[in-house]
Amino acid sequence: MPQMAPLLWLNLYIFFFLTFMLFVTMSYFTYTPTMKEQEGLKYEAHQMNWKW
């Protein structure tokens, strides 16, 4: 079975690495988060009266 030359391994690594980075950046920039409306869970500030 023939062996691959070291430069061919390097080219293969660079190709797969660039493909992976392209996939990661595409999935990062195409993701659009949706904001969920929370009507019943609003923050209410409570008045604190110190007893001292």
Residue pairs with C-beta under 8 A, 6 or more apart in sequence:
4 12
